[in-house]
């Protein structure tokens, strides 16, 4: 039988290697929040070939409209994205007119999105509340569902720790993407995050449920052996469910989807992969670590005992 749990500290180290760099980038650069959370306007405009105004001219036009925080990005398709504080309809029309005069015509408005600062703050607070409620719900549900198992509360806590691991992976990927590819955390990021949490909990319940079943059947086995046996039994199901259905589809979106979908697809791809990984290599090993109270020997204490 495959011995998975004996190398549990290597799995923990691998998780740290994935999580720490992105979180360091976020700590240095701050959360790359989009206008969905901060409030503001996102203007995407295309110009006729050879008539695109330079950056200084666009910034000057925004300043004439009373906006002094415009940030300009040229997309791969050649259009210009302009992020700024909230634009009224009058300010938007003034900017379009000025850009048309500056470029000599041929201005096409591709998209214009505006979110007020109050709405952005509400979205951010409700997103944090949703994650917190999900974590609390996981503990309560698993504790009740596993109430006939000894130390049922541990299963809920370990599931939440593994879920936090998956959330940290998602934020790490977002931090790396923000540093090197100018990614932003928008409504699609929140959708991906909550989806990862849902899949993560599902995977943990499957593994823990098999441990619960085997605990009643294989009572004489040592706990670590029992958990390892349960993981091996669910390994094929976890791999087939994730790789054969979700992951290949998301990989296709990440490789061949449009620019707006690629960030979402990559974050969801890595997040769901982390959910499967943490069910096997984080949640279950933490259960064993807790059962054996291994932290008492981390610093040499308890070794003689």
N, C-alpha and C positions, 0 to 999 in steps of 0.2 A: 504494500500500500504506500502511496505517495506520502512522504512526511513533510507537511507544509508548515506546521507550527514551530518546528525546531529552529527555524530561521526568522522568527518573528521580529527580532530587533533589526535585522537587515531591511525588512519591509518598512518599519518605522523610519529608518534612516532614508530610504528611498522617498518616502512621503515628504520628509523635511527638505530633501534636495529639490523636489518639485515645488513645494510651497514657499520656501523662504525667499528665493530671488524675486518672485513677483510681488510679495508683500513688502520687501525692501524698496522696490521701485514705487509702490503705492505710498509708502511712508515718506519717501523723498519727494515725489511729485504731487502727492495728494490724489484723491479720488477723481478720475476723469469723467465727471458727471456731465451728461448732456442737458439740453434745455428741458427735457422731460422732467428733470429733478430740480434744476436750478432756476428754471424760467428763462425766457428769452425768445429769440427768433432765429430760424435757420432758413436762409434764402439760397436757392440754387438757380443760377441763371446761365444760359449759354449765349454766346455771341457768334456772329459770322466769322468765318476763318480770317485771321489777320486783323480783326477789329477789337480784340479783347483789350480793355484798358489795363494799364499797369496797376500794381497794388497800391501805390501812393495815390493814384487818382480815385480809386474806389474808396479808400479810407477817407480822402478829402470830401467825397460826396456824402459819406455817412456822417462826417463831422458837421457838414452844413445842415444835415437833418437833425442835429442834436445828439448824435450817437457817437461816442468816442472810444468804444471798446470792440470795434469790428475785428474779427479774425478771419482771414481769407485762406481758402484751400482750393487748389486746382485739382480736379479729379482726373482719373485715367482717361475718361471720355472727352476731356477738354472743357467741361463746364466749370463754373466757379461757384464754390460754396462759401457763404458768408454767415458766420455766427456773430450774434450781437445781443445786447440787451433787448428787452421787449419793444417791438415796433408797432405803432398804431397803423391803421389803414392809410391815414394821411401821409405818415412818414414813408410807408412802403411805396405809395404812388409817387411821392416826390423823388425817391431814390431811383425808381424805374425810369422816370422821365429824365433824370440827370444822367443815368447810365446810357440811355438811348442817345441823348445829345452828345455825350462824350465819345461813344463808339461810332456815331454816324448812322445809327439804325441797326436793324437786325438783332434786336434783343428778344430772347424767348425765356419766359419764366417757367422753369421746370417744376419747381415746388416751392411752397412757402408755408412754414409751420411756425406757429407762435404759441407759447405757453406762458401764462401769467406767473409771477413769482409765488403768489399764494397757492396756486394749483400745484406748482412744482414742489413746494414744501410739503403739501399734503400727500403727494405721491411718495416722496421719500420717507415720510413718517409711517405711512401705511405699509410700505414695503418692509420696513424694519419690524413693524408689528406683525406682519404676516409670517415672517421668518421665526419670530419669537413664539407665536401661537403654534406654528408647525412643530417646533422643538418640544414645547410643553405637551402637545397632543400626542407626540410619539412616545414620550415617557409614560403618560397615563394609559395609552392604548396597550402598549406592550406589557406594562406592569399588570394590567387587568387580564389580558389574553394569556399571560404566562403565570397567573396567580397560583396555579397548582404545582409550579416548579419551584424548587428551593432557590432563594435569593432572586426572585423574579424581577425585583427592582434593578438589579445589575444589568439585565438584558436591555431595559429601557435606557439606562444611562449609557451603556456601551453603544447603543444605536445612535443616540444623540451625539456622542463623541465622534463616531464615524461620520455622521451627517455634517458636523462642524468641519471635519476633515475635507469632505467634498465641497462644502461652501468655500473653504480656504483655497482649495485647488482652483475653483472657478474664479475667485478674486485674483489669485496669482496669475492665471492665464490672462485675465483682463489687464492686470498691471503690466505684464510683459508686452501685450498687444498695444497698450497705450504708449509705452516707452518707444517701441520700434515701429509701430504701424498707425499711430494716431487713433486708436480705438477709443470709443467713449461708452460709458454706461448709460444706456437708454432704456426705453420700455421693453425692447426685445431682450436686453440683458436680464431684466427682472423676470421676464417670462422664462428664459433659459434657466435662471437660478431656481425658481420655484419648481420647474419641471425636474431638474436634477434632484431637488430635495424629495419630491414624490417618488421618483425611481429609486433613489437611495434607500428610502424607508422600505419600499417593497422588497428590495433585495435582502435587506437585513432580516425582515420578517421570515422570508423563505429559509434562510440559513438557520436562524434561531429556532424556527418551527421544527426543522429536521433534528436539531440538537435536543429539543424537548421530546420528540418521539423516541429517539434513541436512548434518552435518559431513562425512559420507562422500560425499554426492552433490554438494553445492555448495561444493567446496573452495576455489574462487577468490573467493568472497564474503568481504568484510571480516567479522570476527567479530561486531561489533555488528549489522550487517545480517543476518547469518545467524541470530543469536538473535532479532532482531525478527521475521524471517520465520517462525521456528518458533513464536513466541508467537501470531502472527496465525492460524496454522494450527490451533492448539489452542484458540483463544479461544471459538469457537462451541461446542465440545464441553464446555468448562468451564462456560460459562454455562448451557447446556441441562441438564447433569447436576445442577448445584446448584439453579438457580432452578425448573426444571420439576418436580423430584422432591422434594428435601429441604426447600428453603427455604420453599416455599408451605405444606407440611405443618406445619413448625415455627411459621410465622407464624400459622396457624390455632390451634395449641395456645397460643401466647403471647396471642392475643386472646380466645379463647373457652374455654381450659382452666381447670381449677380453680386455686385459689391455690397449691396445692402444686406444680403443674406449670408455672406461669407463669415462675417464676425459672429453672427448668431449661431451658425452651423458649427463653427470651430469650438466655441464655448460650450455648446450643448454636447458636441462629440466628446470633448475631453471630460466634461462633467459627468456624463453618463458612464463613460469608461471608468472614471474615478469611483462612481457609485458601486459598480461591480467589483472593482479592486478592493475597496474599503470593506465590503461585506465579507470578503474572504481573508484579506491580509491585514485588516485593522480591527474591525469589530470583534470577530471571533478570537484573535490573539489577545485582545485586551481582556476578554472574558477569562481566558486561561491565566493571564497575568494577575488578574484580580483574585481568582480562586486560589492561586498558589502564593499570593502576597509577595511577589518577587521584588517589589520595591524595597523590602527590608534587607536585601542583599546587594543593592546597587552600589552602596558606598562601603561595602565590607562588613557592615553590621549584620549580625544574625547568621554569619557563615558557620560559626562553630555550632550554633544551635541546629 
